[in-house]
Each structure stands twice: as structure tokens, then as C-alpha cells.
Amino acid sequence: MSTHNNNTKKPPASVIFIFGGSGDLNKRKLAPALFNLYLDSWMPEKFSIVGLGRTPYSNDHFRDHLLESVQEFSRRKNEPESLWNEFAQYISYLEMDAEDAASYSKISDYVKELEQQWGEHPNVIFYLAVAPQLVPDIASKLGALNICADTRCTRIVIEKPFGHDLKSAHELNQQLTGLFAEDQIYRIDHYLGKETVQNILALRFANALFEPIWNRNYIDHVQITVAETVGVEGRGGYYEQSGALRDMLQNHILQLLCMIGMEAPLSFEANEIRNKKVDVLNAIRKITRDQVHEYAVRGQYADGWMKGEKVKGYRQEDKVDTNSPVETFAAAKFFIDNWRWQDVPFYVRTGKFLHQKTSIITIQFKEAPHFSFPPEAAETWRSNRLTISIQPEMDIRLRFQAKRPGQSMTLNPVDMIFSYHDAYDGQEPEAYETLLLDVMEGNATQFMRSDQVESAWKVVMPIIEAWEARPPVDFPNYAPDSWGPEDAEALIARDGHNWVTLPAPHKD
């Protein structure tokens, strides 16, 4: 049936309803991910994928539409058409208006029909690939269906942004948990599905090497950088409501910080891991609005040149206010006030139109004593450093000191590098493949729980409130193809540090 055969246990029979079936997310991410799961023999023996939307499609027309998406966006663009034709038999389309409560009966009827056909009750998954403002209404109409009372088999998947601030996130959680059990709600953050992100837990807890030194006695500071080389790419309307702090820092970056900061879990059970992450968020030192200028920096890109191309400034982008105060860059310094991390700064930054596309986590260790070495050794002395690169390179580097060959005791920092691409054959799965499989299996480890979402909002709310109360006077304050505003360098330099970047990846 498929290109790869494995003896893994497949998920139970599942039907996946995709609201926004004709939309961008399904086209770019979901359809390619589901096809790849099928090719790798991970899909259930019995499954059905149903696109829901107002666009009138026949089943064949919808399948052709998704085939084009797979050929454009999949990591496997050139699979034999016979395999697609096999997979396409499992895809259908239901034309319905999500605002019309009566049309939801089509969903119940479809599930009943499958039940009779398959001779078993399937997992029913509702994937809301729709604009955030449509989520509450769709969720409440789904909640009224009898099938949603089955907390074991029915699941609802919701994309970020999850709320716009603490109040709206709390209201959305209240509404969803009034309709569904917490176990049924899968708040998806695709970042958590990335192989390298998942490997953080393996690196930390499966190796006796790191855990004993993973604390304030040995670690000087931690840095997390998520940098993009693109601007807002025509999403000015969305970005005006969001900004870098909400778009990246409140979710992706705080999740990475939790994985670096969390205590060892007793098991890999979903709630155990999520409890440990919430503990980190709750231990982050609360800053007052008056302290925000000491702990956080914002920036907005000007017009200029990016990799040889002329680009617009943020305020010249479509659907953006010409005096917009919205930040396209955010950096902050956090402290985790617990026994493990007391007084170890965590520096984070993210931004658009930065010099290099990169997501890296740097664990900077304290300096080893070097009084016993001769003076010439001290000149090139560097602290040990562990760097976890999430993208575009997927690798883990450990920097340590070694003696250079020769008669004098001259030390040099050298890197020991574990590269995914060199160590493993084949392509690693896309984040959405991992997460969709988790939803079918009912594994919520990589998904946000309601208290996690709200704790993350609590961390950033003082910064949001301070920035909204005090519009920036210096925007735009950084050029495209730079590393952001000077204040971001000052934020870390005040403590005697500098931001770590990796050399640009080699092009083959």
C-alpha cells in the first residue's frame, strides 16, 4: 500500500474534519502532512479526511486542488501518482456554511454513515483551520452535537493565536472548557512538533552528561533567538493586531524556555510534562510595567536592502498604519525564580527582516578557573557552550577548550557537532506530521493546556501594557538585514554578554 513499511502500532480509526478545508493552512501544511503520514504507513487502517467549506467543490475537484498543494508544498513533491490516487480515495468534501447551525447535522450524519460502514466508532477530529475570530462560534455549534459528548473519541484542534491577551485567552478557555473536556482540546503550536525541539527533552533527560550541570551553579546564562529574514509578507492586517511579542515570543519562545528550564519529569505522560512546563512559567519573575524598559526592547524595520533587494519599511506595507507603533522585533530578559535557576538570565529575541534565518538556543556555561594556565592560554580562553540549532540547520554543538599542537600551551575553542542530516538517513517529518499523528493517537504532550496558555500570557502582559501605554518615539529603529535595534545589543551587553549567532549554513 505505501512506500515505507513499519511495524508500528497505527492509530485507531479516525475521521478528520477540516474547517477551512479550501484554505491556506490545509493547502500548505495539513494535506501534505497527512499524505506523508499515509506514505510512511502511519495513518489508521480506516480513516477519512473531510474538507469543510463554503466553496462549492465536488470530491474530485477538491482532491485535485489538494494534489496541487502537495506537489507545491510537500517535502515529497514527486511521489508516483498511483500513491496519491490511493490516498485520494479517503478524501471527500462537504459544502457547508460554518455559521449555519442546521448544516452541522451533515457532520453527525457523515459520522453515523462511517460507523455503519466500518463497524466501529471512529475518533472524530475537528481541525479548525480558520481565522481566530471564527473559532468561538464554530466551537459552540460543534459542542451542541451529540458526538462531542464522547470525551474519549472526539477532539477539537485549535491553531494559535490563542487569545489576544490574558483576558481574551481566559474567555476563550472558559468557553471551550464549557463545551469540551480539557482532554478533548488540542491547542496546536507547530513549533513543538519540530524534531530538534522534541530532542531537547531527550538531550536533557536521557544523558547523564548534562542534567547534573543544568543549573545556576554551572550555567551563566541562556539565550534563545528566533530570527526571520522575511518581512510581514502581505499579512500586514494580521500583524497590526499582533506584533512580534504576541506572534512569536508569547508562544514559541516561551515554550522553548520551558523545555530548557523544566524539572525532570517522572514520566512522559502528557500532563506530567505539561505540569513541569507550567511550573517554569509560574516561576518567571514578574516585572512591573515601570520596569519594562530595563527588561524588554522593541523594534520596527525601516525600508532598506535585504540580501540585495530593495524592501519596504513596515509602515509602508499594505494594510499597515503609516504611524504604526507595532513592533516587528522584540527582545526580553527573564529570570526563573526557583532553586535551579535563581539569578540566571534568559535572554530571548525575535524579529522580521533580520540578518539570518535561524532558531537557536544557547546554554552558556560559567568560566572554568584559568589561573593555573600560562598567560598565553588565557588570551584565547572561551567558556563552554552548548548550542541547539532548530532551523535552518538541525544540530547540537558543544564547545570546549583544546590545546593547539605546538610547544606552547595555547588553547582554542573547538566544536563537537551532532548534525541530524549527517547522522540519519532520510528526511525528518514535518512538525504538522508529528502533531497530527499525536492528535489521532490522543497524545497531548506537545499541546498547550489552558493553564499553560494563561500563564504564558501573564508573563508578557506587563510588557504589552507598558508598550501600549507608551508609544515608541524612535520607530522605525532598525535596518533590514541587521540584527535588530541597538537597544537589543545593549540589553545583553549591560550584563557583560553578547548575542550568539552561528555561521551561515553552507550552500551545497
N, C-alpha and C positions, 0 to 999 in steps of 0.2 A: 504493500500500500504506500509506503513512504520511503524517503531516501535513506533515513537512518533507522536502524532498529535498536531498541534498547529494551532491557527487561524491567524498566521502571514501572512502578505502580501508577496507572493512569488515574486521573481524577474521575469522580462519579459522573454519570450522565448529566449534561448541563445544557440549558438554553440561555443564550446571551442576547438580551435586547439592548440595542444601542440607540438611545435617543440622540438625535443629531446624526443619524446614520449617513446622510449625504454630505455631512460637514467635513471640515478640515482635519479635525483630530482623528476621525476614523480613517480618513484618506491617508494621512501621513504616518500614523502610528499604530492604530488598533488593527486595521485589516492586515498590514504587513506582519505585525506581531503574531496574530492568530494563524496566519498562513505558515509562518516559520515554526510555530509550535506543532502544527499538523505535520510538516515535513520531518520534524525531529521526533515524531511519534509521541508527543506529549498530550495531544488532545484526547478527550474521553472517547471511548468506543462509540458512544451515542452522544451526538451534540448537534446543536442548531444555532446558527447566528442570524439574528433578525435585525435588519436596519429599520428604524422608525423615523418618519419624517413627513413633511408636507409636500415635498417634491414628488410629483407623480412618476413612479418608476415601475416597470414590470420587473419580475425577478431576474430575467435575462439581462435587461438593461442595467439593473443595479450591479449584477455580477461583473458585467463588462466595465462598469465605472470603477469597481474595486480592483479589477485586474490592472487597469491603467495605473492606479495608485501603487500597487505592488511593484509594477515594472519601473515606476519612477522613484519610489521611496524605500523599497525593501533593501536589506543588506544582501539579499539574494535576488538579483534582478532577472537572472536568465535561467530560471528553472524550466524544465520541459513543460509545454502547455498541457500535456496529459495529466500532470500532477495538479495543476490549477483546476482543470476540469473536474477531477475527482473531488477536490476541496469545495469547488463552487456548488456542488450538489447540496451542501449543508447550509448554503446561504439563501435567505429569502428577504423579502421587503414587505413591510406593512405600511401603507399610506395612512397616516392619522395626524390629527391636529392635537398637539400635546395640551392645548388649552381647553379642549372639549372633553369634559368628564365622561360623557357617554361612550366616546370612542375607546376608552380604556378596557371596555369589555372584550374588545378584539384580542387583547393580550391574554386574558383569562381563557378565552375560547381556544386560542392557539396552544396554550399550555395543556389544556384538557385533551386536545387532539393528540398532542405528542405523547401524553401519558398513556392513552389507549394504544397508540402505535408501538411504543417502547415496552409497555407492560411494567413500567416503574415510574415513580415520581421523580422528575429531574431536579437538580439545583436550578433555581431561577435567578439569573443575574441581571440587574438593571444597571446599565452603564450610562451615566448622564454626561454625554459629551456635548454639553450645551453651555450657553453663556450663563455666568453665575446667577444673574437675576432671575433666570427661569427655574432654577433648582427648587426653591421652596414650593412653587405651585405644582410642579411635576411630582415632587416627593409626597405632597399631601394627597394628590389624586391616586398615586400608587398605594399609599398607606390605606386607602379605603378598600382596596381589592382583598378578597379573602385569602389569596395565595400568600400575601405578605404577612399574614398572621403566623405562618410557618417559619419560626426563627431559625430553624436548623438548615433549611434549604433555600431560603430567599435572601438575597444580598443586594445592597444598593451601593454603587461605586460613584464617588463624587470627586471631581477634579478640584485642584486649587484654582483660584484663590478661595480659601475657606474663611469667609468674612472679610470685612474691610478694616476692621479694628476690633478691639476686645468686645465691645457691646454687640456688634453685628454677628461676630463669631459665636458669642454666647447665645444670642437669639436663635441663630441657625441650629446650633446644637440642641437647644431646648425643643425646637420644632421637630427635628429629626428623631430625637430620642423619645418624643411623644408618639411618633408614628412607628418607629422600628426599635428593636433592641440594639444596644450598643454593638453587640456581636455581629449584627447584620450590616453595620455601616462601615464601608471601606473608604476612608479619605485618602486619596492616592497622591503621593508625591513621587513623580517618576525618578527623582534623584536617588531615592532609596533603593531602586531596582538595579542601579549600576553595579557591575561586578566588583569594581575597586572599592566602592562604598561598603558592599557586603563583606569584602575581605578585611575591612578594619576590625571586625569582631574576631575573625579567625586569627589575624595577626596578633591582636592583644591577648586573646584568651586561650589560644591553642599552643602558645610558645612560652616556655618557662623563662625565656630570654628577656622579655620586655616588662611583664607585669610587676616584678619586684622594684623596678626603677621608674614606674609610671606614676610619679607623684612629685610633690613640691621639693622633696629632698634632692632630686636629680634633674628635674626639668626646670629650665629657666623661664621659658615662655612658649606659647603655641601660636601659630599663625594659620589662618585659613583665607585663601584667595580664590574667588570665582570671577574670572575676568573674561569679558567677551570682546571680540573685535568687530562686532556689528553694532549698528545704532538701533533705533526702535523699529526699523523695517516696516514702515507703513502702519504700525499699531499705536500711533500717537494718541488716538481716542482712549484706548485701554490704558496706556502708560500715564496719561494725565490723571487717571483715577488711582494709579498705583504708585509708581516711582520705585527706585531700586530697593529701598528699605522693605517695602511690602512685597515686592515681586520676588526677591531673592533672599534677603537676609532673614526675614521673619520665619521662613520655612526651610529652604535648602540648607542655608549656612548654620542655622541653629541646630538642625538635625545632625549635621556633621560634628558640630561642637559636642552634642550629646554623646555621640559614639566614641569620641576621644575621651570625654570626661566621665563616662558612666562607670559605676562599680561592676565587678564581675557578676554576671547573672548566675542564679542557681541552676537554671535550665534554659533551653532555647524556646520555651513556651512563650507564646505571643505576649501575654500580659506581664510575664516576668521581665522580658526585655523592655517593654513599654514603661513598666514601673520604674526601672532603673533610669530610663531617659527622663521621665518626669522629675525624678529626684534632682537631676542635674539642673533642669530649667528652674525648679523651685529654689535651688541654692544659688542661682546667679544673683550677684549683689544688685539690689535695687538702686537705681540712680534717680535723683530728683531732677525735676525739669531745669532747675538752676545749675545743675552740674553737667548738663548735656554737652555744653561746649567743650568741656575737658575730656569727655569720653567718646564723642561722635563727631564725624566730619561728613559734610555732604558736598556734592559737586554736580555740575551740569556741563555737558560738552558744547564747545563752540563749533563754528564751521572751520574747515581746515582740510588737511590732506590725510588720507588713510591708505597706507600701502600704495601710494602713487595715484590715488583717485581723489578728486575734489568731493568733499561731503558737506552736507548742510549741518548747521548747528541744530540743537534740539528745538529751539524756539522757531526755527524755520520749517520744521516738519509739519506734514498735513495733520489737521485736527489738534494742533497744539497752540495754546495761548501764546501770543508774541511776548508776553511778560511772564511766562510760566515760572513758578517757583519750584516746580517738581524736580527732584534730584534724579540724575542718571548714574550717580556714583554714591556709594555710602561706605563709610568705614567706622568701626567702633572698637572700643576696648572693653572687655568684660572680665569680671572676676567671679570665680565659683567659690563661695564661702563655705567650704567643708574641710574635713581633715586632710583629704588627699590633695586639694588644690589651693588652699588658702594662700593668697598673695601671688599666685602665678597668673600673669596677664594672658588673656586670649585675645589676640588682635584679628579682626576679620575685615575683609573689604570685598566689594563687588562693584562692577561698573560696565557701562557700554563704551564702545569705541576705545578700548584700552589697547596697549601695545601688542599684547599676545593673548591668544585664546588659551586659557589654562584654568584648571581647577586643581589646586594643590593644598595639602595640609603639611605644615612643617612643625616638627617637635624639636625644639632647640634645647639641648641639654646644657647643664651648667659646666663651666670650665673645670677641667682637671687641674690639680695643683701642678705648676710647672717650675717651681723654684729649683728642683733637683737637676733640671736640664741646663746645658750651657746656653749662654745668651743667644747664639745664632739659631738655636732651636725655637726660642720664643718669638722670633720675628715672623715666622710663618704659622704660628700656633692658631689653630681653629678648634672651636668646640665641636663635640659630636652632634650630629643632626640626623634625624630620621625624616625623610620626605615621602609622603604618599601622594602620587600623582594620579588624579582621577581621569582627567582628559587634557589634551588630546592623547598624550602618551599614557599608557596604563602601566605604571611601575612603582616600585618601592625602593628607595635608595637609603643606604646607611653610610654616613660619612664618618670616617675615623682617621686617626693620625698614623702615618707610617714613615719610617726613616728612608730618606733618599739614598741610593747607592753612592758610595764615596767614603772618603776618610773622615769627613766631619759629621757631627750629629745634627743633620739638617732634617727637619720634619716637614712633611707635606700632607695636606688633607687628601684622602683618596675616597672614591665612592665604590661601594659594593652595590650592584644594581640587580634587582629581580625584575625582569620585564615579562609581562604576560605574553606578549607576542613571540618572544624567543622561547619561553618555557612550555607553551601549549600550542598544539596544532589546532587549526580550525578557528572559526570566528566565535567570539563570545556572544551570548544572547543580548539582544537589546533590552533596555530596562523594562519596557512595557511587556515583553515576553515573560520575564520573570514575575512581574506583578500580576498579570492576567492569570498565569498558572496558579499563583498563590490564592487569588480570589476563587478560582474553581475548586481548589483543594480546601478552602476555608481556613487558610493560614494568614492571620492578620498581623504577623510580626512586623512587617515593613510598612504598616499603615498607621496613620495618626489616630490616636484615641481622643475623645473630646477634651479630656483634661490636659492632654499634651498641647493641643491646638491653643487652648486658652492660656496655658502657662507661657507659651511662646509669645502670644500677643502681649501678655503682661510685661515681658522683658523689654519689648520695643516701644510700648505705649508712651513712656516719658519722652523718648526721642521724637516720636511722631508729634506729640502735643507741643513740645518745645519748638520744633521746626515750623509747625503750622502757626504758632503764636508769633513767631519772629521771622518774617520772610527774608530770604537771603539778599544781601546787598551787592554781592560780587558775581552773580551768575551772568553769563557762563564763565566758569573759572578753570577749565582745563581744555587743552587742545586734543583733538583726536590723535590716536597713535602715541599717546603718552601713558603714564601710569596713574593718571588722575590728578586732583588738585594738590598743591604743595602742602596744604594743611594735613593731608593724609600721611605725608612723609614725616611731618613734624609730630604727629600723634604718637608715632612709634619711636622717633629719634629722641624725643624728650626722655625716654626711658633707656637711652643708650643702645637701641636696636635699629635694624633696618629691614625693610621688606625683602623676603627671599623670593627670587624668581629662578626658574630653571632655564637652561639654554634652550633656544628654539629647537623643536624637533627637526631632524634631518629629513629632507625630502628625498625619496628614492629616485 
